[in-house]
Amino acid sequence: MEFGVNFFPVIDPEKKSANTYYDESLQLIELAEALDFQHVQTVEHYGSPYGGYSPDPVVFLAAAAARTSRIRLATGAVIASFAHPVQIAARLALLDNLCHGRLDVGFGRGFLPDEFELFGVDMGESRARFTEVVDACVALWSGEEVRFEGAVHRFGPVTGFPRPYQRPHPPVFVASATSTESCALAGTQGHHLQVVPSVTSRQQLTEMTAAYRAARRAAGHAGPGRIQIKYTCYLGEDREQALADARANERNYVEMMAGAVASWASARSAQYPGYEKFAEKARAYDFDRALADHKVLAGTPDDVRAQIETVGGWYGLDICLSLQFNPGHLPYERAERAMELFADRVAPAFTGDGLAAAA
């Protein structure tokens, strides 16, 4: 099992400024490399406290690349609907060169109606835009004089510049919230997978990961593929403090998310079945139930280690957990200590000799 660190800023600007968040996050990235975490990743969102401090993962990861030399840098994910594939491919190839081939590229469709309206993009085109951007980026990274003819994007012939450092191209991840079909397609195409347990049920996520693995095997791709599962982790020697931090910051997350998804109360799209219930689900969030269902990791190192043992039993010991240690307005010192505790007292149980013993 592998462990990485992710950054999803859900922050009230009145409580923490953007420059403070960036400074703290970059310090944690340096620490993550020193502690041998596998990757660091961040999201792409616009126009609200729900992720709005991360409008450009390429810029943020370029800053991370300048401060590190080994840890992998992942987009989690670039929203394919909001830019032209030639722009996306070129900017990501630039980042891959800046970090000397440490880039993993996660692509997502986007799911917030307000963001689609902001960019003047029809949500009904999101699946076509996603598919075309992924296919076009791979073609631009790999080929020469590429001509692309899609339902939305048409261009060429053109050769992608700069060429990515990794050949033929950086590893590609597909981010999926609830779609088993999207996971299966990612497996068929030989891509990797990013999923989030907080927005789906254990049964559904089990079906999603199983569909991905089965499709990848059936298509004959080498290796099992990489599955990243994203969790928020509140960790400390004092259980009550860790749980208090978790309860407060999860409430902040849910409140910010409820505001971001409020437009789903009136928005409808055949490409997003069931998403009109997002606001209702956010309002119904219960921290104790989420903790019991292992949708959030919280407590002492022993508590979190036990949770990960359960999660590994559900989804497999070959997964990578991408962990957020500095959610919301958590003080920097507690996020730093949580990462140190995780590396020292949790991760060793699932890597090397510890993993063999668990198996």
Kinemage of the C-alpha trace (Angstrom):
@kinemage 1
@onewidth
@group {chain A} dominant
@subgroup {mainchain}
@vectorlist {calphas} color= white
{ca met a 1} P 0.000 0.000 0.000
{ca glu a 2} L 1.180 3.520 -0.809
{ca phe a 3} L 0.361 6.839 0.835
{ca gly a 4} L 0.322 10.334 -0.596
{ca val a 5} L -0.782 13.783 0.533
{ca asn a 6} L -3.567 15.781 -1.078
{ca phe a 7} L -4.625 19.411 -0.789
{ca phe a 8} L -8.287 20.408 -1.172
{ca pro a 9} L -8.671 23.919 0.260
{ca val a 10} L -12.141 24.469 1.726
{ca ile a 11} L -11.378 27.727 3.475
{ca asp a 12} L -13.125 30.908 4.525
{ca pro a 13} L -10.836 33.764 3.357
{ca glu a 14} L -11.751 35.661 6.506
{ca lys a 15} L -10.147 32.898 8.572
{ca lys a 16} L -7.061 32.109 6.479
{ca ser a 17} L -5.560 34.150 3.646
{ca ala a 18} L -4.553 32.589 0.350
{ca asn a 19} L -0.850 33.287 0.812
{ca thr a 20} L -0.909 31.717 4.300
{ca tyr a 21} L -2.600 28.595 2.920
{ca tyr a 22} L -0.037 28.311 0.096
{ca asp a 23} L 2.926 28.867 2.407
{ca glu a 24} L 1.687 26.248 4.873
{ca ser a 25} L 0.865 23.738 2.111
{ca leu a 26} L 4.284 24.064 0.479
{ca gln a 27} L 5.959 23.537 3.856
{ca leu a 28} L 3.898 20.360 4.277
{ca ile a 29} L 4.930 19.206 0.803
{ca glu a 30} L 8.591 19.503 1.753
{ca leu a 31} L 7.822 17.508 4.884
{ca ala a 32} L 5.919 14.910 2.855
{ca glu a 33} L 8.981 14.252 0.722
{ca ala a 34} L 11.209 14.010 3.789
{ca leu a 35} L 8.781 11.481 5.293
{ca asp a 36} L 8.704 9.403 2.066
{ca phe a 37} L 5.084 9.951 1.082
{ca gln a 38} L 4.549 8.768 -2.493
{ca his a 39} L 2.846 11.803 -4.016
{ca val a 40} L 1.298 15.204 -3.487
{ca gln a 41} L -1.821 16.241 -5.381
{ca thr a 42} L -4.314 19.079 -5.614
{ca val a 43} L -7.659 19.906 -7.216
{ca glu a 44} L -9.100 22.491 -9.622
{ca his a 45} L -12.079 24.634 -8.613
{ca tyr a 46} L -13.284 28.181 -9.101
{ca gly a 47} L -15.343 30.946 -7.614
{ca ser a 48} L -16.146 29.776 -4.076
{ca pro a 49} L -14.495 28.749 -0.781
{ca tyr a 50} L -15.065 25.136 -1.882
{ca gly a 51} L -11.686 24.556 -3.519
{ca gly a 52} L -11.400 28.111 -4.825
{ca tyr a 53} L -7.890 28.547 -3.410
{ca ser a 54} L -6.807 25.969 -5.999
{ca pro a 55} L -7.821 27.357 -9.415
{ca asp a 56} L -4.702 26.056 -11.156
{ca pro a 57} L -3.058 22.795 -10.061
{ca val a 58} L -0.256 23.293 -12.607
{ca val a 59} L 0.945 26.514 -10.963
{ca phe a 60} L 0.716 25.076 -7.461
{ca leu a 61} L 2.543 21.872 -8.431
{ca ala a 62} L 5.226 23.873 -10.230
{ca ala a 63} L 5.942 25.597 -6.920
{ca ala a 64} L 6.011 22.174 -5.263
{ca ala a 65} L 8.402 20.890 -7.941
{ca ala a 66} L 10.841 23.699 -7.156
{ca arg a 67} L 10.975 22.659 -3.500
{ca thr a 68} L 11.283 18.886 -3.978
{ca ser a 69} L 13.251 16.323 -5.966
{ca arg a 70} L 11.656 12.890 -5.449
{ca ile a 71} L 7.966 13.010 -4.562
{ca arg a 72} L 5.493 12.586 -7.428
{ca leu a 73} L 3.196 15.466 -8.318
{ca ala a 74} L -0.419 14.677 -9.248
{ca thr a 75} L -3.333 16.667 -10.560
{ca gly a 76} L -6.412 15.467 -8.787
{ca ala a 77} L -7.897 16.535 -11.141
{ca val a 78} L -7.546 18.888 -14.099
{ca ile a 79} L -11.092 19.739 -15.205
{ca ala a 80} L -11.218 18.803 -18.866
{ca ser a 81} L -14.313 20.857 -19.661
{ca phe a 82} L -12.856 24.324 -19.150
{ca ala a 83} L -9.896 24.643 -21.545
{ca his a 84} L -8.738 23.630 -25.019
{ca pro a 85} L -6.817 20.325 -25.154
{ca val a 86} L -3.794 21.939 -26.835
{ca gln a 87} L -3.501 24.356 -23.891
{ca ile a 88} L -3.953 21.601 -21.321
{ca ala a 89} L -1.448 19.263 -22.992
{ca ala a 90} L 1.192 21.987 -23.350
{ca arg a 91} L 0.917 23.247 -19.759
{ca leu a 92} L 1.104 19.731 -18.335
{ca ala a 93} L 4.067 18.848 -20.561
{ca leu a 94} L 5.809 21.995 -19.280
{ca leu a 95} L 5.205 20.882 -15.694
{ca asp a 96} L 6.463 17.368 -16.455
{ca asn a 97} L 9.722 18.886 -17.665
{ca leu a 98} L 10.030 21.226 -14.697
{ca cys a 99} L 9.717 18.294 -12.290
{ca his a 100} L 11.896 15.951 -14.411
{ca gly a 101} L 9.207 13.347 -15.017
{ca arg a 102} L 7.476 13.221 -11.651
{ca leu a 103} L 4.015 14.161 -12.950
{ca asp a 104} L 0.851 12.058 -12.726
{ca val a 105} L -2.071 13.604 -14.621
{ca gly a 106} L -5.561 13.130 -13.225
{ca phe a 107} L -8.436 14.324 -15.426
{ca gly a 108} L -11.992 15.018 -14.244
{ca arg a 109} L -15.230 16.167 -15.894
{ca gly a 110} L -16.236 18.755 -13.288
{ca phe a 111} L -19.587 18.584 -11.536
{ca leu a 112} L -20.537 22.032 -10.221
{ca pro a 113} L -23.222 23.806 -12.290
{ca asp a 114} L -21.955 27.241 -11.240
{ca glu a 115} L -18.504 26.505 -12.678
{ca phe a 116} L -19.959 25.393 -16.013
{ca glu a 117} L -22.060 28.561 -16.121
{ca leu a 118} L -19.011 30.656 -15.225
{ca phe a 119} L -17.114 29.330 -18.261
{ca gly a 120} L -20.146 29.274 -20.560
{ca val a 121} L -19.892 25.514 -21.055
{ca asp a 122} L -22.943 23.286 -21.497
{ca met a 123} L -22.957 20.517 -18.872
{ca gly a 124} L -24.469 18.262 -21.515
{ca glu a 125} L -21.108 18.360 -23.300
{ca ser a 126} L -19.041 17.399 -20.257
{ca arg a 127} L -18.585 13.735 -21.092
{ca ala a 128} L -17.644 14.463 -24.712
{ca arg a 129} L -15.260 17.216 -23.620
{ca phe a 130} L -13.659 14.929 -21.042
{ca thr a 131} L -13.149 12.059 -23.473
{ca glu a 132} L -11.806 14.333 -26.187
{ca val a 133} L -9.374 16.168 -23.898
{ca val a 134} L -7.894 12.932 -22.529
{ca asp a 135} L -7.575 11.397 -26.002
{ca ala a 136} L -6.200 14.604 -27.520
{ca cys a 137} L -3.629 15.126 -24.752
{ca val a 138} L -2.334 11.565 -25.107
{ca ala a 139} L -2.121 12.034 -28.876
{ca leu a 140} L -0.355 15.396 -28.591
{ca trp a 141} L 2.144 14.046 -26.066
{ca ser a 142} L 2.857 10.915 -28.111
{ca gly a 143} L 2.604 11.828 -31.795
{ca glu a 144} L 3.586 14.296 -34.455
{ca glu a 145} L 1.431 16.344 -36.809
{ca val a 146} L -1.652 15.351 -34.830
{ca arg a 147} L -5.022 16.017 -36.423
{ca phe a 148} L -8.011 15.762 -34.086
{ca glu a 149} L -11.660 15.627 -35.147
{ca gly a 150} L -14.085 15.428 -32.232
{ca ala a 151} L -17.652 16.509 -31.562
{ca val a 152} L -16.405 19.545 -29.606
{ca his a 153} L -12.722 20.027 -30.471
{ca arg a 154} L -11.176 20.055 -33.948
{ca phe a 155} L -7.594 21.046 -34.645
{ca gly a 156} L -4.395 20.185 -36.464
{ca pro a 157} L -2.228 19.065 -37.849
{ca val a 158} L -0.024 20.127 -34.938
{ca thr a 159} L 2.820 18.636 -32.920
{ca gly a 160} L 2.573 19.151 -29.173
{ca phe a 161} L 5.271 21.382 -27.694
{ca pro a 162} L 6.986 21.071 -25.362
{ca arg a 163} L 7.305 17.309 -25.368
{ca pro a 164} L 6.708 15.766 -21.938
{ca tyr a 165} L 9.729 14.501 -20.024
{ca gln a 166} L 8.126 11.062 -19.574
{ca arg a 167} L 7.794 9.060 -22.755
{ca pro a 168} L 5.457 8.449 -24.359
{ca his a 169} L 3.522 10.543 -21.805
{ca pro a 170} L 2.877 10.980 -18.061
{ca pro a 171} L 0.647 8.387 -16.352
{ca val a 172} L -3.021 9.263 -16.862
{ca phe a 173} L -5.605 8.965 -14.083
{ca val a 174} L -9.368 9.221 -14.479
{ca ala a 175} L -11.276 10.784 -11.578
{ca ser a 176} L -14.708 9.250 -10.993
{ca ala a 177} L -17.205 10.237 -8.299
{ca thr a 178} L -19.940 7.622 -8.648
{ca ser a 179} L -19.818 6.072 -12.134
{ca thr a 180} L -18.989 2.375 -12.430
{ca glu a 181} L -19.057 2.787 -16.212
{ca ser a 182} L -16.383 5.490 -16.101
{ca cys a 183} L -14.185 3.262 -13.938
{ca ala a 184} L -14.568 0.355 -16.343
{ca leu a 185} L -13.727 2.583 -19.310
{ca ala a 186} L -10.595 3.817 -17.529
{ca gly a 187} L -9.523 0.208 -17.056
{ca thr a 188} L -10.228 -0.669 -20.692
{ca gln a 189} L -8.148 2.280 -21.880
{ca gly a 190} L -5.243 1.408 -19.591
{ca his a 191} L -5.498 4.524 -17.446
{ca his a 192} L -5.329 4.712 -13.648
{ca leu a 193} L -8.121 5.684 -11.250
{ca gln a 194} L -8.900 8.353 -8.621
{ca val a 195} L -11.971 7.957 -6.392
{ca val a 196} L -13.439 9.599 -3.283
{ca pro a 197} L -15.262 7.445 -0.685
{ca ser a 198} L -17.001 10.407 0.954
{ca val a 199} L -19.412 10.877 -1.963
{ca thr a 200} L -20.443 7.273 -2.510
{ca ser a 201} L -21.347 4.143 -0.577
{ca arg a 202} L -18.943 1.359 0.327
{ca gln a 203} L -20.875 -1.049 -1.908
{ca gln a 204} L -20.780 1.303 -4.859
{ca leu a 205} L -17.082 2.064 -4.431
{ca thr a 206} L -16.350 -1.666 -4.206
{ca glu a 207} L -18.226 -2.158 -7.484
{ca met a 208} L -16.359 0.751 -9.075
{ca thr a 209} L -12.901 -0.551 -8.173
{ca ala a 210} L -13.846 -4.114 -9.145
{ca ala a 211} L -15.146 -2.923 -12.523
{ca tyr a 212} L -11.915 -1.023 -13.126
{ca arg a 213} L -9.708 -4.004 -12.312
{ca ala a 214} L -11.809 -6.446 -14.363
{ca ala a 215} L -11.871 -4.164 -17.416
{ca arg a 216} L -8.145 -3.556 -17.233
{ca arg a 217} L -7.439 -7.306 -17.081
{ca ala a 218} L -9.855 -8.028 -19.912
{ca ala a 219} L -8.165 -5.426 -22.114
{ca gly a 220} L -4.785 -7.099 -21.518
{ca his a 221} L -2.957 -4.140 -20.013
{ca ala a 222} L 0.238 -4.890 -18.099
{ca gly a 223} L 0.035 -4.625 -14.333
{ca pro a 224} L -2.967 -4.051 -12.071
{ca gly a 225} L -3.180 -0.288 -12.562
{ca arg a 226} L -3.030 2.290 -9.778
{ca ile a 227} L -6.058 3.229 -7.668
{ca gln a 228} L -5.873 6.367 -5.542
{ca ile a 229} L -8.539 6.740 -2.845
{ca lys a 230} L -8.780 10.146 -1.164
{ca tyr a 231} L -9.362 10.545 2.573
{ca thr a 232} L -9.151 13.337 5.093
{ca cys a 233} L -7.021 12.287 8.068
{ca tyr a 234} L -7.128 13.844 11.570
{ca leu a 235} L -4.395 12.291 13.655
{ca gly a 236} L -2.945 13.018 17.098
{ca glu a 237} L -1.784 11.422 20.348
{ca asp a 238} L -4.842 12.921 22.048
{ca arg a 239} L -7.936 11.159 20.680
{ca glu a 240} L -10.366 13.777 21.956
{ca gln a 241} L -8.414 16.606 20.318
{ca ala a 242} L -8.177 14.717 17.029
{ca leu a 243} L -11.905 13.959 17.026
{ca ala a 244} L -12.758 17.553 17.951
{ca asp a 245} L -10.632 18.796 15.047
{ca ala a 246} L -12.297 16.278 12.746
{ca arg a 247} L -15.802 17.210 13.805
{ca ala a 248} L -15.192 20.966 13.376
{ca asn a 249} L -13.372 20.769 10.058
{ca glu a 250} L -15.730 18.199 8.538
{ca arg a 251} L -18.619 20.501 9.459
{ca asn a 252} L -16.795 23.343 7.713
{ca tyr a 253} L -16.270 21.134 4.644
{ca val a 254} L -19.929 20.147 4.495
{ca glu a 255} L -21.119 23.733 4.880
{ca met a 256} L -18.821 24.944 2.111
{ca met a 257} L -19.764 22.027 -0.124
{ca ala a 258} L -23.480 22.631 0.498
{ca gly a 259} L -23.037 26.175 -0.793
{ca ala a 260} L -21.109 24.989 -3.860
{ca val a 261} L -23.681 22.324 -4.811
{ca ala a 262} L -26.767 24.407 -3.969
{ca ser a 263} L -27.409 25.056 -7.661
{ca trp a 264} L -28.048 21.331 -8.158
{ca ala a 265} L -31.418 21.939 -6.475
{ca ser a 266} L -32.611 23.415 -9.774
{ca ala a 267} L -30.023 22.133 -12.280
{ca arg a 268} L -30.569 18.883 -14.188
{ca ser a 269} L -28.348 16.980 -16.586
{ca ala a 270} L -28.734 13.525 -18.074
{ca gln a 271} L -24.954 13.188 -17.790
{ca tyr a 272} L -25.114 13.602 -14.001
{ca pro a 273} L -27.905 11.284 -12.823
{ca gly a 274} L -28.736 11.693 -9.145
{ca tyr a 275} L -26.593 14.785 -8.650
{ca glu a 276} L -29.689 16.836 -7.851
{ca lys a 277} L -29.570 15.081 -4.470
{ca phe a 278} L -26.115 16.418 -3.614
{ca ala a 279} L -27.418 19.353 -1.588
{ca glu a 280} L -29.737 17.068 0.357
{ca lys a 281} L -26.890 14.643 1.074
{ca ala a 282} L -24.689 17.485 2.302
{ca arg a 283} L -27.373 18.703 4.693
{ca ala a 284} L -27.867 15.159 6.016
{ca tyr a 285} L -24.155 14.614 6.757
{ca asp a 286} L -23.493 13.018 10.143
{ca phe a 287} L -19.876 12.967 11.345
{ca asp a 288} L -20.257 9.998 13.704
{ca arg a 289} L -21.786 7.879 10.953
{ca ala a 290} L -19.073 8.944 8.491
{ca leu a 291} L -16.379 7.989 11.010
{ca ala a 292} L -18.000 4.632 11.728
{ca asp a 293} L -18.263 3.973 7.974
{ca his a 294} L -14.560 4.876 7.504
{ca lys a 295} L -15.323 7.753 5.137
{ca val a 296} L -13.024 9.900 7.266
{ca leu a 297} L -9.914 8.798 9.182
{ca ala a 298} L -9.598 10.211 12.703
{ca gly a 299} L -8.152 9.463 16.129
{ca thr a 300} L -4.867 8.156 17.490
{ca pro a 301} L -2.319 6.292 15.361
{ca asp a 302} L -3.796 3.008 16.621
{ca asp a 303} L -7.300 4.156 15.629
{ca val a 304} L -6.295 5.225 12.136
{ca arg a 305} L -4.184 2.119 11.594
{ca ala a 306} L -7.215 -0.031 12.410
{ca gln a 307} L -9.358 1.988 10.008
{ca ile a 308} L -6.858 1.512 7.178
{ca glu a 309} L -6.737 -2.234 7.860
{ca thr a 310} L -10.501 -2.277 7.314
{ca val a 311} L -10.303 -0.116 4.195
{ca gly a 312} L -7.554 -2.339 2.773
{ca gly a 313} L -9.771 -5.355 3.343
{ca trp a 314} L -12.541 -3.695 1.356
{ca tyr a 315} L -10.631 -2.286 -1.601
{ca gly a 316} L -7.352 -4.225 -1.653
{ca leu a 317} L -3.875 -3.805 -0.212
{ca asp a 318} L -2.501 -2.538 -3.545
{ca ile a 319} L -4.321 0.803 -3.353
{ca cys a 320} L -2.786 4.216 -2.690
{ca leu a 321} L -4.434 6.384 -0.057
{ca ser a 322} L -4.172 10.101 -0.810
{ca leu a 323} L -4.517 11.820 2.563
{ca gln a 324} L -5.441 15.392 3.412
{ca phe a 325} L -3.811 16.459 6.671
{ca asn a 326} L -4.529 20.217 6.568
{ca pro a 327} L -8.260 20.553 5.860
{ca gly a 328} L -10.190 23.733 6.455
{ca his a 329} L -8.767 25.873 9.228
{ca leu a 330} L -6.742 23.257 11.121
{ca pro a 331} L -3.678 24.883 12.744
{ca tyr a 332} L -0.482 24.205 10.820
{ca glu a 333} L 1.287 22.642 13.807
{ca arg a 334} L -1.359 19.939 14.173
{ca ala a 335} L -1.259 19.107 10.465
{ca glu a 336} L 2.534 18.811 10.637
{ca arg a 337} L 2.387 16.566 13.688
{ca ala a 338} L -0.294 14.390 12.087
{ca met a 339} L 1.939 13.728 9.080
{ca glu a 340} L 4.869 12.834 11.320
{ca leu a 341} L 2.749 10.463 13.397
{ca phe a 342} L 1.339 8.828 10.280
{ca ala a 343} L 4.768 8.246 8.753
{ca asp a 344} L 6.203 6.930 12.030
{ca arg a 345} L 3.366 4.896 13.536
{ca val a 346} L 0.796 4.118 10.829
{ca ala a 347} L 2.411 3.723 7.411
{ca pro a 348} L 5.010 1.096 8.438
{ca ala a 349} L 2.214 -1.406 9.135
{ca phe a 350} L 1.255 -1.324 5.439
{ca thr a 351} L 4.579 -1.101 3.653
{ca gly a 352} L 7.441 -3.583 3.320
{ca asp a 353} L 7.587 -6.188 6.072
{ca gly a 354} L 4.518 -4.742 7.745
{ca leu a 355} L 2.393 -5.288 4.633
{ca ala a 356} L 3.647 -8.862 4.286
{ca ala a 357} L 2.674 -9.576 7.873
{ca ala a 358} L -0.773 -8.049 7.353
{ca ala a 359} L -1.314 -10.128 4.212
